[in-house]
Amino acid sequence: MQPTRSLLYMPGANARALDKARTLSCDCIIFDLEDAVAVAAKATARDQVVAAIKQGGYGYRQLVVRCNGLDTPWGKDDLAACAGLDIHALLFPKIQSSEQIQQIRGLLAGHGSNLPIWIMIETPTGIVQLTEFAGDAQVSALVMGTSDLVKELRAQHTPDRSNLDYALQHAIVVARHFGKDIFDGVHLDFRNLDSLQSACEQGRAMGFDGKTLIHPGQIEVANQAFGFS
């Protein structure tokens, strides 16, 4: 199986982006119904993502849908619309308890689905409680939400991310303990490929399996940095 080196968030409300994703060299497309979609466009984005996935044409790429949280007005509808799709997993934001995992599992089962669950770790509580829920059998991957984590910590973004060392390394240790894949957070300065290169090299050295991305221009750097011989 091809390693998952580059995971590109694609905004669900942007139909042109969903079409372009069929031509990109990323290993995984994360169809984003959450952060990248304005409140007024949530329903439209959901419909467009479902239609795009059913249309197909994404080839070898893993397909993942990031739903809104179940505590929002859109989360349960996102899950219901995507539970029956031919995709790799559903990704859920701000997971920090086993109760959240059980709620997701229950709702999926109610729709006759046993899709793998990916979870975003992006809060201090999520880091502290990680050992209590990351080992769930239906959870197959962890995704760091470093942007929100920095905000929640009242910290600052720094080039070397040394202020996140504990959180990142703890998450990697837990992921490895439970045999889960874990993917590094996004690099916000998407035009600066030199700093992206450094961040990818740092992430690989720490033990991450790949890098989440916010722009197609970042894919080549991540593929090269996380390429395993």
C-alpha positions as CSV (number, residue, x, y, z in Angstrom):
1,M,0.0,0.0,0.0
2,Q,1.3,3.5,-0.9
3,P,2.2,5.5,2.2
4,T,0.0,8.4,3.1
5,R,2.5,11.3,2.8
6,S,0.4,14.2,1.7
7,L,-3.1,14.9,2.8
8,L,-4.8,17.9,1.2
9,Y,-7.8,19.7,2.6
10,M,-10.2,20.7,-0.1
11,P,-13.0,23.2,0.7
12,G,-16.3,21.4,0.1
13,A,-18.0,24.6,-1.0
14,N,-15.6,25.1,-3.9
15,A,-16.8,22.9,-6.8
16,R,-13.8,23.8,-9.0
17,A,-11.4,22.7,-6.2
18,L,-13.2,19.4,-5.9
19,D,-12.8,18.8,-9.6
20,K,-9.2,19.9,-9.6
21,A,-8.4,17.5,-6.8
22,R,-8.8,14.6,-9.3
23,T,-5.5,15.7,-11.0
24,L,-3.3,16.4,-8.0
25,S,-0.5,14.2,-6.8
26,C,-1.6,14.0,-3.1
27,D,-2.1,10.7,-1.4
28,C,-5.2,11.7,0.4
29,I,-8.0,14.2,-0.2
30,I,-9.8,15.5,2.9
31,F,-13.1,17.0,1.7
32,D,-13.6,19.7,4.3
33,L,-17.1,20.5,5.5
34,E,-15.8,22.2,8.7
35,D,-13.3,25.1,8.9
36,A,-13.1,25.8,5.2
37,V,-16.8,26.3,4.8
38,A,-18.8,29.4,5.8
39,V,-22.0,28.8,7.9
40,A,-24.3,29.9,5.0
41,A,-22.6,27.3,2.7
42,K,-22.6,24.2,4.9
43,A,-25.5,22.5,3.2
44,T,-24.3,23.3,-0.3
45,A,-20.8,22.0,0.6
46,R,-22.2,18.8,1.9
47,D,-24.3,18.2,-1.3
48,Q,-21.3,19.0,-3.5
49,V,-18.9,16.7,-1.7
50,V,-21.4,13.8,-1.8
51,A,-21.9,14.4,-5.5
52,A,-18.2,14.6,-6.3
53,I,-17.4,11.4,-4.4
54,K,-20.2,9.5,-6.1
55,Q,-19.0,10.8,-9.5
56,G,-15.6,9.4,-8.8
57,G,-12.5,9.8,-10.8
58,Y,-10.1,10.3,-7.8
59,G,-8.0,7.3,-8.7
60,Y,-5.6,5.9,-6.1
61,R,-6.2,8.7,-3.6
62,Q,-7.6,8.0,-0.2
63,L,-10.9,9.9,0.3
64,V,-11.8,11.3,3.7
65,V,-14.6,13.7,4.7
66,R,-14.0,16.1,7.6
67,C,-17.5,16.5,9.2
68,N,-18.5,19.3,11.4
69,G,-18.6,18.4,15.1
70,L,-21.6,16.6,16.4
71,D,-22.2,19.4,18.8
72,T,-22.9,21.8,15.9
73,P,-26.1,22.1,13.8
74,W,-24.5,20.3,10.8
75,G,-22.5,17.4,12.3
76,K,-25.1,14.7,12.4
77,D,-26.4,15.6,8.9
78,D,-22.8,15.4,7.6
79,L,-22.4,12.0,9.1
80,A,-25.7,10.8,7.8
81,A,-25.0,12.0,4.2
82,C,-21.5,10.4,4.2
83,A,-22.0,7.2,6.1
84,G,-22.8,5.2,3.0
85,L,-20.1,6.7,0.7
86,D,-17.3,4.7,-0.7
87,I,-14.6,6.5,1.2
88,H,-11.6,5.7,3.4
89,A,-12.8,7.4,6.6
90,L,-14.7,10.2,8.3
91,L,-12.7,12.8,10.2
92,F,-14.1,14.5,13.2
93,P,-12.8,17.7,14.9
94,K,-11.8,18.5,18.5
95,I,-12.1,14.9,19.8
96,Q,-11.2,14.8,23.5
97,S,-13.2,12.0,25.1
98,S,-14.3,8.4,24.7
99,E,-17.9,9.5,24.9
100,Q,-17.5,11.4,21.6
101,I,-16.1,8.3,19.9
102,Q,-19.0,6.2,21.2
103,Q,-21.5,8.8,19.9
104,I,-19.9,8.7,16.4
105,R,-19.8,4.9,16.4
106,G,-23.4,4.7,17.5
107,L,-24.6,7.1,14.8
108,L,-22.6,5.3,12.1
109,A,-24.0,1.9,13.2
110,G,-27.5,3.4,13.0
111,H,-26.8,4.1,9.3
112,G,-25.5,0.6,8.8
113,S,-21.9,1.9,8.5
114,N,-18.7,0.8,10.1
115,L,-16.5,3.4,8.3
116,P,-13.1,4.0,10.0
117,I,-13.0,7.1,12.2
118,W,-10.2,9.6,12.0
119,I,-9.9,12.0,14.9
120,M,-8.5,15.5,15.2
121,I,-6.4,16.3,18.3
122,E,-6.4,20.0,18.7
123,T,-7.2,20.9,22.3
124,P,-5.3,20.6,25.6
125,T,-7.9,18.2,26.9
126,G,-7.5,16.1,23.8
127,I,-3.8,15.8,24.5
128,V,-4.2,15.0,28.2
129,Q,-6.9,12.4,27.7
130,L,-5.6,10.9,24.5
131,T,-4.8,7.5,26.0
132,E,-8.4,7.1,27.0
133,F,-9.9,7.1,23.5
134,A,-7.2,6.8,20.9
135,G,-7.1,3.0,21.2
136,D,-10.7,2.5,20.1
137,A,-10.9,-0.2,17.5
138,Q,-12.8,2.0,14.9
139,V,-10.3,4.8,15.2
140,S,-7.7,4.3,12.5
141,A,-5.8,7.6,12.4
142,L,-5.0,10.7,14.4
143,V,-4.7,14.1,12.8
144,M,-3.0,17.0,14.6
145,G,-4.9,20.3,14.5
146,T,-1.9,22.4,15.4
147,S,-3.6,25.8,14.5
148,D,-6.4,25.4,16.9
149,L,-4.1,23.8,19.5
150,V,-1.8,26.8,19.4
151,K,-4.8,29.1,19.9
152,E,-6.2,26.9,22.8
153,L,-2.8,27.0,24.5
154,R,-2.7,30.8,24.2
155,A,0.7,30.1,22.5
156,Q,2.2,31.5,19.3
157,H,3.2,30.0,16.0
158,T,7.0,29.7,15.9
159,P,9.2,28.5,13.1
160,D,10.6,25.5,15.0
161,R,7.4,24.7,16.9
162,S,9.5,23.9,20.0
163,N,6.7,25.2,22.1
164,L,4.6,22.2,20.8
165,D,7.2,19.6,21.4
166,Y,5.5,18.0,24.4
167,A,2.0,17.9,22.7
168,L,3.3,16.5,19.4
169,Q,5.6,13.9,20.9
170,H,3.0,12.8,23.4
171,A,0.4,12.3,20.6
172,I,3.0,10.3,18.5
173,V,3.8,8.1,21.5
174,V,0.2,7.3,22.1
175,A,-0.5,6.7,18.4
176,R,2.4,4.2,18.2
177,H,1.3,2.5,21.4
178,F,-2.1,1.8,19.9
179,G,-0.7,1.1,16.4
180,K,-2.4,4.1,14.7
181,D,-1.3,6.3,11.9
182,I,-0.8,9.9,12.9
183,F,-0.5,13.0,10.6
184,D,1.1,16.3,11.3
185,G,-0.9,19.6,11.3
186,V,-1.0,22.1,8.5
187,H,1.7,24.7,7.6
188,L,-0.1,28.0,7.4
189,D,2.5,30.0,5.4
190,F,1.7,28.0,2.2
191,R,3.8,30.3,-0.1
192,N,7.0,29.7,1.9
193,L,8.1,26.3,0.7
194,D,11.5,26.5,2.5
195,S,9.8,26.8,5.9
196,L,7.4,24.0,4.8
197,Q,10.4,21.8,4.0
198,S,11.8,22.4,7.4
199,A,8.4,21.7,9.1
200,C,8.1,18.4,7.0
201,E,11.6,17.3,7.9
202,Q,10.9,18.0,11.5
203,G,7.6,16.2,11.4
204,R,9.1,13.1,9.8
205,A,12.0,13.1,12.3
206,M,9.5,13.2,15.2
207,G,7.7,10.2,13.7
208,F,4.6,11.5,11.9
209,D,3.4,9.5,8.9
210,G,2.6,12.4,6.7
211,K,1.6,16.1,6.5
212,T,-1.8,17.7,6.2
213,L,-1.8,20.5,3.6
214,I,-3.9,23.6,2.7
215,H,-2.6,24.3,-0.8
216,P,-1.8,22.2,-3.9
217,G,1.6,23.9,-4.1
218,Q,2.7,22.1,-0.9
219,I,2.1,18.6,-2.2
220,E,5.5,18.0,-3.8
221,V,7.5,19.1,-0.8
222,A,5.5,16.8,1.6
223,N,5.7,13.9,-0.8
224,Q,9.5,14.2,-1.0
225,A,10.0,14.8,2.7
226,F,7.8,11.9,3.8
227,G,8.9,9.5,1.0
228,F,10.2,6.3,2.6
229,S,12.7,4.1,0.8
